[in-house]
Amino acid sequence: MWSEIGKINMTDKPTYLGLLNAVALAESHAHEYLSAWAEVTTDPDVRAVLTTIAAREGEHGMSFAKRINELGFELREDEDPNHGKKMDMARSDRSDLEKLEALGLLQFRTEDSPDIFDGMFRDHSIDIRTGELLGRYIAEERDTLRRLTACRDALACRPATSSPPTEPSPALEDKIDALTRAVDELRQIVCAQAMPTGGP
């Protein structure tokens, strides 16, 4: 009798299947635009952070899709209308700080207050293997938010710099020419003064 009570009927649709599907899709999309951003950033520190996080997101997407399959179901694709915009932003020439803010990567950051992940275990029917997967996912997502926050703070503290001009401006060229003429004239004067003068 007790053995029958403890069994999980895998033919019944789990109440948390929608959660697994949503996480799988969101993480797979994040992997795509974070990878695209990592490819174009010129900052090695930012690239290191993005590469680590993108790898996590990709693994999460595949792991949750795999778990859905193990439960006897298939991942249901749901097109994200904002994914194309995020990809365009990630590939753009906007600054890393602008991208971080525009992509909303810190929207779930709450410091030590309750966050979006706290409610994921309210469903007490979650099986052990899914619970293990969710636990690791939550811990890594919170670490990701800490890494992105540190990255944002470091970028925000940097002074704004403008790219140096690739060619001298006309005004600068005029000043250089005038300075060159003045140096030549001064050299000629010094040379003339140094020449001995012959007497009668």
N, C-alpha and C positions, 0 to 999 in steps of 0.2 A: 504493500500500500504506500509506504513512505517513498519508495523508489519511483512510483508513478507520479507522486506529487512533485518531485524534484525535476521531472523531465520538462524540457522545453519543446513545444510543438513547432518545428521549423517551417511547417506549412502555413502557420498563421503569420500575418504581416506584423512585424515588430512595430510598436508605437514610435520607436526612435529611428525608423528607417528614413524619414524625411530629413532628420538632423544629419544623418550620415551622408545622405545625397547632397545636401546643401554644403557641407564641409568639403566633400570631395570636389565639387565644382569650383567653389571659391578658392580653394588652395591651388588647384590646377591653373586657374586663370592668373592667380598671383605669381605662380612660378613663371608664367610666360612674360608678364610685363616687368617683373623684377630682373629676369635674365636679360631682357632687351635693354633695360636701363644699365645693367652691369657692363654690357658690351660697348656702350657709348660714353660712359663717364670717363673723365680724364684724371680723376682723383683715385689713387691706388687704395687709400683707406676706405673710401666709400665703396669701391669695387669689392673689397674684401668682405665688408659687411653684407652687401647685396648678394654675393656669391653664396655665402653661408645660409642666408635666409631663403634664397631662391631654391637651394637644394632641399631645405626642410619642407618648403611649400610643395615642391614636386613630390616628395616622398609622402607627405600627408595625403595629397590627392590620390595617388596610386594605392596607398594603404587603405583608405576609406572605400575606394571603389572595389578593392579586393574583398574587404569585409562584407560589403553589400552582396557580392557574388557568393561568398561563403554562406551567407544566410539564405541563399536560394533565390536571390533577386538580381536585377540588373540596374546599373546606373542609368538614371533618366536625365538626359541632356536637357538643359534649360538655357537658352541663349541669354547672355547678359548684355543688355543694350548699351551699357557703359564700357564694355571691354575694349571695343575699338578705340574709344577716346583715350582710355588708359594706355593702350599700346602706343598711340600717337604721342602722348605726353612723355612716355618712357623713352621714346626714340628721338625726341625733340632736342633742340640745343638750349633749352631752358636750364637754369642752374640746378644743381643737385638739391639745394634747399627748397627751391620752388617746386620741384617734382615731388619731393617728400610730402610737402603740404598739399599740393594739388591732388595727389593720389589718395589722400586721406588715410595714410598708413598708421597714424597715431590716434585714430578716432575711438579706439577701444581702450586707450590708456586711462587708468583710473587711480594710479599709485597703489595704495593699500586698501582702497575702498572696494566694495563688491563690484565685479565686472560681468561682462556678458557671459563668461565661461562658468560663473558660479552656479547658474541654473541648469547646467547640462546634466547633472546627476539627480535632478528632482524626479526623474522617471526611474522608479525603483525596479522596473522590469528589465533594465539593461543587463545583458548577460556578462559573464566574467571577461571573456576575450574582448568584447566591445568596450567594456569598462577600462581594461588595460590600455587599449588603443586611445580612448578618449583622454585618459589620464596623462599619457605621454604627450599627446597633442596639446592639451591645455598648458602643461608645464613649458613646452617649447614655444608656444605662442606668447606666453608671458615673458619669456626670456627674449624673444624677438622684439617685443615692445620695448624692453629695457635697452636693447642694442640700438634700435632705431631712435629712441629718445636721446641716447648718448651721442649718436651720429648727428641728430638735429641740433643739439646744443653745441657741438664742436663746430658745425658749419655756421651757426648763427653768431658765434664769437669771432669768426674770421673777418678781418676788415674787407670791405668791398674794394675790389681791385678792377681796374680797367685794363684791357689789353693794350700794350704799347703799340704805337703806330708802326706799320711795316715800312713806311717811307717817310722821309723828313717832309714837314710841311713847307710850303713856299716861304713863309715868314722865317722859319728856321734856316732855310737855305740862304736867304738874303743876309741874315746875321752872320752865318758862317763865312760867306764871301767877304763881307765887310771886315770881319776879324782877320781873315787871311790877308787882305790888302794892307791892313794896319800893321800886321806883323812884318810883312815884306818891306813896308816903308821904314819901320823902325830898324830893321836889319840893315837897310841901305844907309841910314843915318849913322848907325854904330860903325859900320865898315868905313864910311867916309871920314869919321872922326879918328879912326885908328890909323889911317894912312899918314905916313910922314910927309911933312910939307918941305919942299926944297927952297933954300934961300938963294939970293943972288951971289 
